[in-house]
């Protein structure tokens, strides 16, 4: 529409000019080389326009004749380029569909028609990768690194090929070179950070992260989160070597990401060890309110190492009040109550979870039964139920269940990959194994207590049996017989049967008084068990 309006305006301008000249007639005379030319202004203007048009036409014709060889060559080159781009399109489609022969044929055509085009190199490398020619693909990527326009693409290809063949050093070299040329390149920065984290060089990983953020490779939220993860990992690594620096790193990590559980746990523990329990409690309470976690509860429980178990239970009540309805709060409170020997509190806390108990709940109930009542049978029953009970959350990264949190995934190397969630396809978790060790200790303690009681009962029974014998002196035996041991100073005996065996045969035996369930003297029925005979006694 705009072009039509412009066209009409131009026509109107020309018509206005012609009409203006027609309204203003005049004469033009010219004498040149014996020629006398006289005409009107309108005719002279028309002749001038015709002359200009003829000159333009003649110039265009001469220009076409002169440029015709170049135009013919350019047309040939354009046809080759069009055929080359068509080959690249055909090859990319073949690579996507898995057509190895089609991809190689298209790559050869594109290389013959287009030469050193970046997409030609890419298609050649992808065709080599599709056919399993790793050496050919690597050679193509290495050639691409020699050109500025394709250097990053070549380095990326070399990095991928090195990781495929398991050459970590070559992959790291390619990533570091790419990060040096383009600090904001995400894949290069992530690869370097991953390698430095595996090597324990968290300071170097932080430097790469800061360089990436400075060149626009990360937004503000992602930068804060990743920096907090690396600082938390650095704090854990420096905890024993330099606690002061580790504490600073952990506190900074919690400032950047207050809900990051490993950072909050490390900060709370290190602050508590330094005596700043108030700040440590605030950090742990903030993180627990966002994500209830057993590590946070354990760090909060042991803020002051010298506290008694009842003081720890009181502190745990304060923490669990932040999330009273959460299952982790009930488990943490039950654990603190068991340590404090407050068995009623532990049973009340675990009560709402017994409808569908998890593995940790079952093991806590087993420990409660063994510690409170010494009931090894119920403890073992709850332990058996734990095998079939629903699992508890654990640290999971790319399907791998880990005992402790880590900054990168052990499978893919991705930063901040660990999540606290239900693990897929595993029967037990490291946290469950730790709880099982506590149950074993409780059952062992119950068995030891029972054995001690049985030994005490046996000793008391033996003393009662020994006191029931007649203390009268024995008659003088014949001279040939040895002198018997006085009856009033018997040696200590471990059981009633041993006490009877310790009396000389010449001493008359006095029967012990009947027990309440003793059927009296006489042979036992053949179907009576040895356990019942031991209960009855003689």
C-alpha positions as CSV (number, residue, x, y, z in Angstrom):
1,X,0.0,0.0,0.0
2,X,2.8,2.4,0.9
3,X,4.6,1.6,-2.4
4,X,1.5,2.4,-4.4
5,X,1.1,5.7,-2.7
6,X,4.7,6.6,-3.4
7,X,4.3,5.6,-7.0
8,X,1.2,7.8,-7.4
9,X,3.0,10.7,-5.8
10,X,5.9,10.4,-8.3
11,X,3.4,10.3,-11.2
12,X,1.7,13.4,-9.8
13,X,5.0,15.2,-9.6
14,X,5.9,14.4,-13.1
15,X,2.5,15.6,-14.4
16,X,2.8,18.7,-12.4
17,X,6.2,19.5,-13.9
18,X,5.0,18.9,-17.4
19,X,2.0,21.1,-16.9
20,X,4.2,23.8,-15.3
21,X,6.5,23.9,-18.3
22,X,3.5,24.0,-20.7
23,X,2.1,27.0,-19.0
24,X,5.4,28.8,-19.3
25,X,6.4,28.7,-23.0
26,X,9.8,29.9,-24.1
27,X,12.5,29.6,-26.8
28,X,15.9,28.0,-26.6
29,X,18.4,28.8,-29.5
30,X,21.8,27.2,-29.9
31,X,24.6,28.0,-32.5
32,X,27.3,25.4,-32.7
33,X,29.8,24.5,-35.6
34,X,27.6,26.2,-38.2
35,X,24.5,24.7,-36.8
36,X,21.6,26.8,-35.6
37,X,19.0,25.1,-33.4
38,X,16.0,26.9,-32.1
39,X,13.2,25.1,-30.2
40,X,10.8,25.5,-27.3
41,X,11.7,24.8,-23.7
42,X,9.3,21.8,-23.5
43,X,10.8,20.1,-26.5
44,X,14.3,20.7,-25.3
45,X,13.5,19.2,-21.9
46,X,11.9,16.2,-23.7
47,X,15.0,15.7,-25.9
48,X,17.3,15.9,-22.9
49,X,15.4,13.2,-21.2
50,X,15.5,11.0,-24.2
51,X,19.3,11.6,-24.5
52,X,19.8,10.6,-20.8
53,X,17.8,7.5,-21.2
54,X,19.8,6.5,-24.3
55,X,23.1,7.0,-22.5
56,X,21.9,4.9,-19.6
57,X,20.8,2.1,-21.9
58,X,24.1,2.2,-23.8
59,X,26.1,2.1,-20.5
60,X,24.1,-0.8,-19.2
61,X,24.6,-2.8,-22.4
62,X,28.4,-2.2,-22.3
63,X,28.5,-3.1,-18.6
64,X,26.6,-6.3,-19.2
65,X,29.1,-7.3,-22.0
66,X,32.1,-6.5,-19.8
67,X,30.7,-8.4,-16.7
68,X,29.2,-11.3,-18.4
69,X,32.2,-13.7,-17.6
70,X,32.0,-12.9,-14.0
71,X,28.3,-13.2,-13.9
72,X,28.5,-16.6,-15.6
73,X,31.1,-17.8,-13.0
74,X,29.1,-16.4,-10.1
75,X,26.0,-18.2,-11.3
76,X,28.0,-21.4,-11.4
77,X,29.3,-20.9,-7.9
78,X,25.8,-20.1,-6.6
79,X,24.5,-23.3,-8.1
80,X,27.3,-25.2,-6.3
81,X,26.5,-23.5,-3.0
82,X,22.8,-24.2,-3.4
83,X,23.7,-27.9,-4.0
84,X,26.1,-27.9,-1.1
85,X,23.5,-26.4,1.3
86,X,21.0,-29.0,0.1
87,X,23.6,-31.7,0.8
88,X,24.1,-30.3,4.4
89,X,20.3,-30.3,5.0
90,X,20.1,-33.9,3.6
91,X,23.0,-35.0,5.8
92,X,21.6,-33.5,9.0
93,X,18.3,-35.2,8.4
94,X,20.2,-38.5,7.8
95,X,22.2,-38.1,11.0
96,X,19.0,-37.4,13.0
97,X,17.3,-40.5,11.5
98,X,20.4,-42.7,12.0
99,X,21.1,-43.2,8.3
100,X,24.9,-43.8,8.4
101,X,25.4,-44.2,4.6
102,X,23.2,-41.3,3.7
103,X,25.0,-39.1,6.3
104,X,28.5,-40.0,4.9
105,X,27.4,-39.5,1.3
106,X,25.9,-36.1,2.1
107,X,29.0,-35.1,4.1
108,X,31.2,-36.0,1.1
109,X,29.0,-34.0,-1.3
110,X,28.9,-31.0,1.1
111,X,32.7,-31.0,1.5
112,X,33.2,-31.2,-2.3
113,X,30.7,-28.5,-3.1
114,X,31.2,-26.1,-0.1
115,X,34.8,-26.7,1.0
116,X,35.7,-25.2,4.5
117,X,32.2,-24.2,5.7
118,X,31.7,-24.7,9.4
119,X,28.5,-26.8,8.9
120,X,30.4,-29.0,6.5
121,X,32.9,-29.9,9.2
122,X,30.1,-30.4,11.7
123,X,28.3,-32.8,9.3
124,X,31.5,-34.7,8.6
125,X,32.2,-35.1,12.3
126,X,28.7,-36.2,13.1
127,X,28.7,-38.7,10.2
128,X,32.0,-40.1,11.6
129,X,30.5,-40.3,15.1
130,X,27.4,-42.1,13.8
131,X,29.5,-44.7,12.0
132,X,31.7,-45.3,15.0
133,X,34.8,-43.7,13.5
134,X,36.0,-41.9,16.7
135,X,39.5,-41.2,15.2
136,X,37.9,-39.5,12.1
137,X,35.6,-37.4,14.3
138,X,38.4,-36.3,16.5
139,X,40.6,-35.4,13.5
140,X,37.7,-33.3,12.2
141,X,37.2,-31.5,15.5
142,X,40.9,-30.9,15.8
143,X,40.9,-29.2,12.4
144,X,38.0,-27.0,13.4
145,X,40.0,-25.7,16.4
146,X,42.5,-24.1,14.0
147,X,39.8,-21.6,12.7
148,X,38.5,-18.9,14.9
149,X,34.8,-19.3,13.7
150,X,34.8,-23.0,14.5
151,X,37.2,-23.2,17.5
152,X,34.5,-23.5,20.2
153,X,32.7,-26.1,18.2
154,X,35.9,-28.1,17.7
155,X,36.8,-27.9,21.4
156,X,33.3,-29.0,22.4
157,X,33.6,-32.0,20.1
158,X,37.1,-32.9,21.4
159,X,35.7,-32.7,25.0
160,X,32.8,-35.0,24.1
161,X,35.0,-37.5,22.4
162,X,37.5,-37.6,25.3
163,X,34.7,-38.3,27.8
164,X,33.4,-41.1,25.6
165,X,36.7,-42.9,25.6
166,X,37.2,-42.2,29.3
167,X,40.2,-39.8,29.0
168,X,39.5,-37.3,31.8
169,X,42.7,-35.4,31.3
170,X,42.0,-34.7,27.6
171,X,38.4,-33.7,28.4
172,X,39.6,-31.3,31.0
173,X,42.2,-29.8,28.7
174,X,39.6,-29.1,26.0
175,X,37.1,-27.6,28.6
176,X,39.8,-25.4,30.1
177,X,40.9,-24.1,26.8
178,X,37.3,-23.3,25.8
179,X,36.7,-21.6,29.2
180,X,39.8,-19.5,28.6
181,X,38.5,-18.2,25.3
182,X,34.9,-18.0,26.4
183,X,34.6,-17.7,30.2
184,X,30.8,-17.5,30.0
185,X,30.4,-20.8,28.1
186,X,28.3,-22.9,30.3
187,X,29.4,-26.4,29.3
188,X,33.1,-25.5,29.6
189,X,32.7,-23.8,33.0
190,X,30.7,-26.7,34.3
191,X,33.2,-29.3,33.1
192,X,36.1,-27.4,34.8
193,X,34.1,-27.0,38.0
194,X,33.3,-30.7,38.0
195,X,36.9,-31.7,37.6
196,X,38.2,-29.4,40.3
197,X,35.5,-30.6,42.7
198,X,36.5,-34.2,42.1
199,X,40.1,-33.2,42.8
200,X,39.1,-31.3,46.0
201,X,40.2,-27.9,44.5
202,X,37.1,-26.0,45.6
203,X,38.9,-22.7,45.6
204,X,39.7,-23.2,41.9
205,X,36.1,-24.2,41.2
206,X,34.9,-21.0,42.9
207,X,37.3,-18.9,40.7
208,X,35.9,-20.5,37.5
209,X,32.3,-19.9,38.8
210,X,33.0,-16.2,39.5
211,X,34.5,-15.8,36.0
212,X,31.5,-17.5,34.4
213,X,29.1,-15.2,36.3
214,X,31.1,-12.1,35.4
215,X,30.8,-12.9,31.7
216,X,27.0,-13.3,31.9
217,X,26.9,-17.1,31.9
218,X,24.7,-17.3,35.0
219,X,21.8,-15.4,36.4
220,X,22.0,-14.0,40.0
221,X,19.9,-16.8,41.6
222,X,21.9,-19.6,40.0
223,X,25.2,-18.0,40.9
224,X,24.2,-17.6,44.5
225,X,23.1,-21.2,44.8
226,X,26.1,-22.7,43.1
227,X,28.5,-20.5,45.1
228,X,26.7,-21.7,48.3
229,X,27.2,-25.3,47.3
230,X,30.9,-24.9,46.6
231,X,31.4,-23.0,49.9
232,X,29.6,-25.7,51.8
233,X,31.8,-28.4,50.2
234,X,34.9,-26.3,51.0
235,X,33.8,-25.9,54.6
236,X,33.4,-29.7,55.0
237,X,36.9,-30.2,53.5
238,X,38.6,-27.7,55.8
239,X,36.7,-28.6,58.9
240,X,39.6,-30.6,60.5
241,X,42.5,-28.7,58.9
242,X,41.4,-25.1,59.5
243,X,38.1,-24.9,61.5
244,X,38.1,-21.0,61.5
245,X,38.2,-20.8,57.7
246,X,35.7,-23.6,57.5
247,X,33.3,-21.8,59.8
248,X,33.6,-18.6,57.7
249,X,32.9,-20.5,54.5
250,X,29.9,-22.3,56.0
251,X,28.4,-19.1,57.4
252,X,28.8,-17.4,54.0
253,X,27.1,-20.4,52.3
254,X,24.1,-20.1,54.7
255,X,23.9,-16.4,53.9
256,X,23.7,-17.2,50.2
257,X,21.3,-20.2,50.6
258,X,19.7,-20.4,54.1
259,X,17.8,-23.6,53.2
260,X,20.9,-25.5,51.9
261,X,21.0,-28.4,54.5
262,X,24.7,-29.3,54.3
263,X,25.7,-25.6,54.6
264,X,23.4,-25.0,57.6
265,X,24.5,-28.3,59.3
266,X,28.2,-27.4,58.9
267,X,27.7,-23.8,60.0
268,X,25.6,-24.8,63.1
269,X,28.1,-27.5,64.1
270,X,31.1,-25.2,63.7
271,X,29.5,-22.2,65.3
272,X,28.5,-24.4,68.3
273,X,32.0,-25.8,68.6
274,X,33.3,-22.2,68.7
275,X,30.9,-21.3,71.5
276,X,28.4,-19.2,69.5
277,X,25.4,-21.4,70.3
278,X,22.8,-18.7,69.8
279,X,23.8,-18.0,66.2
280,X,24.2,-21.7,65.6
281,X,20.7,-22.4,66.9
282,X,19.3,-19.7,64.7
283,X,20.9,-21.0,61.6
284,X,19.8,-24.6,62.3
285,X,16.2,-23.5,63.2
286,X,15.9,-21.5,59.9
287,X,17.1,-24.4,57.8
288,X,15.0,-27.0,59.7
289,X,11.8,-24.9,59.3
290,X,12.3,-25.0,55.5
291,X,13.6,-28.6,55.2
292,X,13.3,-30.9,58.2
293,X,16.4,-33.1,58.1
294,X,18.0,-35.6,60.5
295,X,21.4,-34.0,60.1
296,X,20.0,-30.7,61.2
297,X,18.3,-32.3,64.2
298,X,21.5,-34.1,65.2
299,X,23.6,-30.9,64.9
300,X,21.0,-29.0,67.0
301,X,20.9,-31.8,69.6
302,X,24.7,-31.7,70.1
303,X,25.2,-27.9,70.1
304,X,26.7,-28.0,73.6
305,X,28.7,-31.2,74.0
306,X,28.6,-31.1,77.8
307,X,24.8,-31.1,78.1
308,X,23.0,-34.0,79.7
309,X,20.5,-36.1,77.7
310,X,17.6,-34.5,79.4
311,X,18.8,-31.0,78.4
312,X,19.2,-32.3,74.8
313,X,15.7,-33.6,74.9
314,X,14.5,-30.1,76.0
315,X,16.4,-28.5,73.2
316,X,14.9,-31.0,70.7
317,X,11.4,-30.0,71.8
318,X,12.3,-26.4,70.8
319,X,13.5,-27.4,67.3
320,X,10.6,-29.8,66.5
321,X,8.1,-27.0,67.5
322,X,9.1,-25.4,64.2
323,X,7.6,-28.3,62.2
324,X,5.5,-30.2,64.7
325,X,3.4,-32.1,62.1
326,X,6.4,-33.4,60.1
327,X,7.4,-37.0,60.4
328,X,11.1,-36.1,60.8
329,X,10.2,-34.1,63.9
330,X,8.6,-37.1,65.5
331,X,11.6,-39.3,64.7
332,X,14.1,-36.7,66.0
333,X,12.1,-36.2,69.2
334,X,11.8,-40.0,69.7
335,X,15.6,-40.4,69.2
336,X,16.3,-37.7,71.8
337,X,13.8,-39.2,74.3
338,X,15.4,-42.7,73.9
339,X,18.8,-41.3,74.7
340,X,17.3,-39.6,77.8
341,X,15.5,-42.8,78.9
342,X,12.2,-41.0,78.6
343,X,10.4,-44.0,77.1
344,X,6.9,-42.6,77.4
345,X,7.8,-39.5,75.4
346,X,9.4,-41.6,72.7
347,X,6.4,-43.9,72.5
348,X,4.0,-40.9,72.3
349,X,6.1,-39.3,69.7
350,X,6.2,-42.4,67.5
351,X,2.5,-43.1,68.0
352,X,1.2,-41.1,65.0
353,X,3.7,-42.9,62.7
354,X,2.7,-46.4,63.5
355,X,-0.2,-46.5,61.1
356,X,2.2,-47.0,58.2
357,X,5.7,-47.1,59.8
358,X,8.8,-46.5,57.8
359,X,12.0,-48.4,58.3
360,X,13.4,-45.9,60.7
361,X,10.2,-45.9,62.7
362,X,10.3,-49.7,63.0
363,X,13.9,-49.7,64.2
364,X,13.2,-47.0,66.7
365,X,10.3,-49.0,68.1
366,X,12.6,-52.1,68.2
367,X,15.1,-50.1,70.2
368,X,12.4,-48.8,72.5
369,X,11.1,-52.3,73.2
370,X,14.6,-53.5,74.0
371,X,15.6,-50.6,76.1
372,X,12.3,-50.0,78.0
373,X,11.1,-53.5,78.7
374,X,14.0,-55.7,77.7
375,X,11.6,-57.5,75.3
376,X,14.0,-59.0,72.8
377,X,11.1,-60.8,71.0
378,X,9.2,-57.6,70.2
379,X,12.5,-55.8,69.3
380,X,13.2,-58.6,66.8
381,X,9.7,-58.4,65.5
382,X,9.9,-54.7,64.8
383,X,13.3,-55.3,63.2
384,X,11.8,-57.9,60.9
385,X,9.0,-55.4,60.0
386,X,11.6,-52.8,59.0
387,X,12.7,-55.0,56.1
388,X,9.3,-54.7,54.4
389,X,8.4,-51.2,55.6
390,X,8.5,-48.2,53.3
391,X,11.8,-46.6,52.8
392,X,13.0,-43.3,54.3
393,X,14.4,-40.3,52.4
394,X,18.1,-40.3,51.6
395,X,20.7,-38.3,49.6
396,X,20.1,-39.3,45.9
397,X,21.9,-38.0,42.8
398,X,21.2,-39.5,39.3
399,X,19.8,-42.7,40.9
400,X,22.8,-43.2,43.3
401,X,22.1,-43.3,47.0
402,X,24.9,-41.8,49.0
403,X,25.6,-41.8,52.8
404,X,26.7,-38.2,52.7
405,X,25.9,-35.2,50.6
406,X,28.4,-34.1,47.9
407,X,28.7,-31.0,45.7
408,X,28.7,-32.9,42.4
409,X,27.0,-36.1,41.1
410,X,29.2,-39.2,41.2
411,X,27.6,-40.3,37.9
412,X,27.3,-37.2,35.6
413,X,29.4,-34.7,37.6
414,X,26.6,-32.2,37.6
415,X,26.9,-29.5,40.3
416,X,24.3,-29.5,43.1
417,X,22.7,-32.8,41.9
418,X,22.0,-34.3,45.3
419,X,18.4,-34.3,46.5
420,X,16.9,-35.4,49.8
421,X,14.1,-37.7,48.6
422,X,12.9,-41.3,48.6
423,X,15.6,-43.4,46.9
424,X,14.4,-45.5,43.9
425,X,14.8,-49.2,43.8
426,X,16.9,-49.8,47.0
427,X,15.9,-51.9,50.0
428,X,17.9,-49.9,52.6
429,X,19.7,-46.6,53.0
430,X,22.9,-45.7,55.0
431,X,20.7,-43.9,57.5
432,X,18.8,-47.1,58.1
433,X,22.0,-49.0,58.6
434,X,23.0,-46.6,61.3
435,X,19.7,-47.1,63.1
436,X,20.1,-50.8,62.8
437,X,23.4,-50.7,64.6
438,X,21.7,-48.9,67.5
439,X,19.0,-51.6,67.6
440,X,21.7,-54.3,67.7
441,X,23.3,-52.5,70.6
442,X,20.0,-52.2,72.5
443,X,19.2,-55.9,71.9
444,X,22.7,-56.9,73.0
445,X,22.3,-54.8,76.2
446,X,18.9,-56.4,76.9
447,X,20.4,-59.9,76.5
448,X,23.3,-59.0,78.8
449,X,20.9,-57.7,81.4
450,X,18.8,-60.9,81.1
451,X,21.9,-63.0,81.4
452,X,23.0,-61.0,84.4
453,X,19.6,-61.5,86.1
454,X,19.7,-65.2,85.4
455,X,23.2,-65.6,86.8
456,X,22.1,-63.6,89.9
457,X,19.0,-65.8,90.3
458,X,21.2,-68.9,90.0
459,X,23.6,-67.7,92.6
460,X,20.8,-66.8,95.0
461,X,19.2,-70.2,94.4
462,X,22.5,-71.9,95.0
463,X,23.0,-70.0,98.3
464,X,19.5,-71.0,99.4
465,X,20.1,-74.6,98.6
466,X,23.4,-74.6,100.5
467,X,21.8,-73.0,103.5
468,X,19.2,-75.8,103.6
469,X,21.8,-78.5,104.4
470,X,22.1,-79.9,108.0
471,X,25.1,-78.2,109.6
472,X,25.6,-81.0,112.2
473,X,29.1,-82.5,112.3
474,X,29.6,-85.7,110.5
475,X,30.4,-89.0,112.3
476,X,34.0,-90.0,112.5
477,X,34.7,-92.1,109.4
478,X,36.8,-95.3,109.5
479,X,40.5,-94.7,109.9
480,X,41.1,-96.0,106.4
481,X,38.9,-93.3,104.9
482,X,40.2,-89.7,104.4
483,X,38.9,-86.9,106.6
484,X,36.0,-85.2,104.9
485,X,35.8,-81.4,104.4
486,X,33.8,-79.6,107.1
487,X,30.2,-78.9,106.0
488,X,30.0,-75.5,107.6
489,X,32.6,-74.0,105.2
490,X,31.3,-75.0,101.7
491,X,33.1,-73.6,98.7
492,X,31.2,-71.1,96.4
493,X,29.1,-72.9,93.9
494,X,27.6,-71.5,90.6
495,X,24.4,-73.6,90.6
496,X,22.3,-75.9,92.8
497,X,23.4,-79.0,90.9
498,X,27.0,-78.1,91.5
499,X,26.3,-77.5,95.2
500,X,24.9,-81.0,95.5
501,X,27.9,-82.4,93.7
502,X,30.3,-80.6,96.1
503,X,28.9,-82.5,99.2
504,X,30.8,-85.7,100.1
505,X,29.0,-88.9,99.5
506,X,29.0,-89.8,103.3
507,X,27.1,-86.7,104.1
508,X,23.3,-87.1,104.4
509,X,21.4,-85.0,101.9
510,X,18.4,-82.9,103.0
511,X,15.8,-82.1,100.3
512,X,15.2,-78.5,99.4
513,X,11.7,-77.0,100.1
514,X,9.1,-77.4,97.3
515,X,8.6,-74.4,94.9
516,X,5.1,-73.2,94.3
517,X,4.8,-75.1,91.0
518,X,6.9,-78.1,92.1
519,X,4.9,-81.3,91.5
520,X,7.0,-83.0,94.3
521,X,9.5,-85.8,94.2
522,X,9.3,-88.5,91.6
523,X,10.2,-89.0,88.0
524,X,9.1,-86.4,85.4
525,X,6.8,-87.4,82.6
526,X,8.6,-88.3,79.4
527,X,7.0,-85.4,77.5
528,X,8.3,-82.7,80.0
529,X,11.0,-80.5,78.5
530,X,14.4,-79.9,80.0
531,X,13.4,-76.2,80.4
532,X,10.5,-77.2,82.7
533,X,12.8,-79.5,84.7
534,X,15.2,-76.6,85.2
535,X,12.3,-74.4,86.3
536,X,11.0,-76.9,88.8
537,X,14.4,-77.9,90.4
538,X,15.1,-80.3,93.3
